[in-house]
């Protein structure tokens, strides 16, 4: 089995479930309020490492990966998502994921 077969399998899963009303998500998020002393965002290298880790979690947990990188600029202003893994959250998904009652552990 090729080393990247998990990624191909996940890309097919993501594409099939990306806009499913019952989809469950895993999201990497970085905003201005998260930066500064003791930042959880870190530098660009730390962020990309975290996104790769989050991708592996999403694949293992059968969740749709979303990346909400808004600081200092939106990530999608510089990187375009692949056709199979569109990681950009919609405004509705951002609102849903920001609601206090939706922040649960992966089950």
URWO-V463945 format. One record per backbone hydrogen bond with DSSP energy under -0.5 kcal/mol. CO is the residue of the C=O (numbers start at 1). NH is the residue of the N-H. E is the energy in kcal/mol with one decimal. If there is no record, write none. Layout:
BEGIN
co=(CO | CO)
nh=(NH | NH)
e=(E | E)
END
This chain:
BEGIN
co=(2 | 4 | 5 | 6 | 7 | 8 | 9 | 10 | 11 | 12 | 13 | 14 | 17 | 20 | 24 | 26 | 28 | 30 | 30 | 31 | 32 | 34 | 34 | 36 | 43 | 44 | 45 | 46 | 47 | 48 | 49 | 50 | 51 | 52 | 53 | 54 | 55 | 56 | 57 | 58 | 58 | 59 | 64 | 66 | 67 | 68 | 68 | 69 | 74 | 75 | 75 | 85 | 85 | 87 | 90 | 91 | 92 | 93 | 94 | 95 | 96 | 99 | 100 | 102)
nh=(5 | 8 | 9 | 10 | 11 | 12 | 13 | 14 | 15 | 16 | 17 | 18 | 20 | 23 | 64 | 66 | 68 | 70 | 71 | 34 | 35 | 40 | 41 | 39 | 47 | 48 | 49 | 50 | 51 | 52 | 53 | 54 | 55 | 56 | 57 | 58 | 59 | 60 | 61 | 62 | 63 | 62 | 26 | 28 | 69 | 30 | 70 | 75 | 77 | 78 | 79 | 82 | 87 | 67 | 94 | 95 | 96 | 97 | 98 | 99 | 99 | 102 | 103 | 104)
e=(-1.8 | -1.9 | -2.7 | -2.4 | -2.8 | -1.9 | -2.1 | -3.5 | -2.4 | -2.0 | -2.0 | -1.7 | -1.6 | -1.8 | -3.0 | -2.4 | -3.6 | -3.2 | -0.6 | -2.0 | -1.6 | -1.3 | -0.7 | -1.7 | -2.3 | -2.6 | -2.3 | -2.2 | -2.4 | -2.3 | -2.3 | -2.7 | -2.3 | -2.0 | -2.2 | -2.8 | -2.5 | -2.5 | -2.5 | -0.7 | -2.6 | -0.6 | -2.4 | -2.3 | -0.6 | -2.6 | -0.8 | -2.1 | -1.7 | -2.2 | -2.5 | -0.6 | -1.1 | -2.9 | -2.4 | -2.2 | -2.4 | -2.9 | -1.4 | -0.8 | -0.8 | -1.8 | -1.0 | -1.4)
END
